[in-house]
Amino acid sequence: MTSSEQPTGAGDGAVELRLDVPDMDCASCAGKVEDALDGVDGVTGHEEQPTTGSTVVTYDESTTSEADVVAAVEAAGYEVTGTGSDRDTDRADVWTSPRALKTWAGGVFVAVGLLFEFVLGDANALLATLAGSELHVADALFLAAVALGGQEIIRGGVRSTRALRMDIDFLMSVAILGALVASLAFGESLYFEAATLAVLFSIAELLEGYAMDRARQSLRELMELSPDEATVKREDGSEETVPVEAVSVGDRVVIRPGEKIPTDGIVVDGESAVDQSPVTGESVPVEKVDGDDVYAGTVNETGYLEVEVTSAAGDDTLSRIVELVEDAQSNQTEREQFVERFAAKYTPAVVGFAVLTTLGTPFVFGVSWPTAVVYGLTLLVLACPCAFVISTPVSVVSGITSAAKHGVLVKGGNHLEAMGSVDAVAFDKTGTLTTGDLAVTDVVPLNGNSEADVLACARGLESRSEHPIADAIVDEADDAGVEAPAVDGFESVTGKGVRADLDGEPHVAGKPGLFEELGFDLSHVHATTDGGVVTQAARERCERNDCVDLLDETVPGLQAEGKTVVLVGSDDELEGVVAVADEVRPGATEAVARLRELGVERTVMLTGDNERTARAVGDEVGVDEVRAELLPDEKVAAVEELVAEYGDVAMVGDGINDAPALATATVGVAMGAAGTDTALETADVALMGDDIAKLPYLYELAGDASGVIRQNVWASLGVKAALALAVPFGLVPIWLAVLAGDAGMTVGVTGNAMRLSRVEP
């Protein structure tokens, strides 16, 4: 989102700016950036996202500027590497950064100092006496290590002190300076401890940066999918290569074999197979011809394509996915909220324990005051809950970005966590368990009408409906060359059918129940003998007395085959029956079975279709329960019943017609959401392609993510607690507290979170 874009709901002059702040990788860092932005006049809102290394700032451009915002963040000690559309997806190597070079130099000084201290004892000459404390060559080398390795730490500690924040930089600064002051106060050298703290903590920070960089790699890969340039075909036939930001809606872009598609659009010339896996997760390339939609970041495999642009750069499907993934962490899981509440109490408690240990161990355990000070400094190192705080969000981001790479968009850690605890899954039928590509299979003319008469009437009634069944009927009439009569007074009867005047005469189309309500006798209807009566029993009855029983024979026979039946007629005469079928989606049966294997207790199909058709589909895919002939509000009630019985329930639908039921469920999952704004906005989870096989993958990933989060939280907390309790007994040297309690746990929880990227559909 660029700085020139105005966010929804912002007033005049308000702009929204996204900043890349890669060094902001923990809650403590985010707190400093937050404090810095709070002090800028004109900033009306900001949201820090440490796990993705970015912050979103809303400000009044009449009061402040982008430069002022950037300056405030950098004054807090964090470099801004990109702003708005000028975002930097690459980061300099952590191990060759200026801080790393200073750290390595500090490490050399520590190593040489140890050499003088323990090997070259005769050369470890006395250099000076400071406040009664002797300063030898080794001590001077340790002080040099502090100056180099601790430079950034002390600088951060000063900023934390000004902001009154008891964070890791403040605690480490107190520990380092405390060791130096104790050396002067007690006349016993603690310069080595100070140097060890400075160098090892700096290494820990570099390790943390590297680990977080690895965690963010999946998101960067998403951002890098879209090409930087596009080839635009001008009206005179010439071609021009321009930055993708310069492409406008309506432009025609040329994509040759092997090139990435730069923007969302519609194919207007050519045909080719397109690899859509970056957006939809589909493993097989999809054939594209005139009129087909294509998405930014997908790859043209074999042929030549010309595409008319429908979304400008930054508004395309891929950009929305990236933005939603980045914003997903703002929806905190319950565990994240618990961790933050606990961390707020943990640090003061451990600092208090450090003071108590320093003052109490000389009397309780008889240790010297310098040793007691070292114990206290060690506890200060353990007082920062960095690894503990980062354990959950890094797992969430890893899970969400991994899902996005496989065509599953999860819009928040809370939804990922909820999906992992789902015990029941409810499915819509049409477009979810079935393909949604309906087609007319049978036309049964009645009362002397022909098939063409029935199709003409049905087409007229359904031509203004937006229901998929209506589309199938209109398509069949088009293929048969049947023209529609003049239509007036169209009215939809929710969940039952439609009414309209055809050439001035009232007509109705809908479910058999609608015609029963209108007073039709469906048990004795005259058949058209040359029509397509579909059952042997009906044919025999027709031969005997020229009538059929729709309720007992014709309609049940069609429904038993999984077909949906629509009756067509005027106010006083039934004109015919139209049957429409929808194929079961490939992989639906396997998906339902896999969900059961993974631990889902109950699978239910909710549909507005009739009982027999629904039962046929339900039996084929293997769901536990079928609830049919449901109106939209009845679907909502059904989901509410499932929630009351099973607790956490997922509802899977198309994201538009099923929006109320999706919103009622614990987790709403929308099918085929690529390019569909409504589904992207309303669903908690969006399956970008029409691949229901991704649902078990999502459930497995969510379950694994919950397990990883639990492991990270309790491991980081347990290690910190064990080390802290062992400190007063002299069992934890200060270097172990730094490496195991801080760097080790940060790298450990991040590495554990990265395991989620190995979960495959």
Beta strands, then each sheet from edge to edge (+ up, - down):
strand 1: 14-20
strand 2: 43-49
strand 3: 54-60
strand 4: 82-83
strand 5: 126-130
strand 6: 133-136
strand 7: 229-233
strand 8: 239-243
strand 9: 252-255
strand 10: 265-270
strand 11: 272-275
strand 12: 286-288
strand 13: 293-294
strand 14: 299-300
strand 15: 305-309
strand 16: 408-410
strand 17: 424-428
strand 18: 439-445
strand 19: 487-493
strand 20: 497-502
strand 21: 505-510
strand 22: 525-526
strand 23: 547-548
strand 24: 563-570
strand 25: 574-581
strand 26: 602-606
strand 27: 625-627
strand 28: 649-653
strand 29: 667-670
strand 30: 685-687
sheet 1: 2+ 3- 1+ 4-
sheet 2: 5+ 6-
sheet 3: 8+ 7- 9+ 15- 10+ 13-
sheet 4: 12+ 11- 14+
sheet 5: 16+ 30- 29- 28- 17- 26- 27-
sheet 6: 18+ 25- 24+ 21- 20+ 19-
sheet 7: 22+ 23-
end
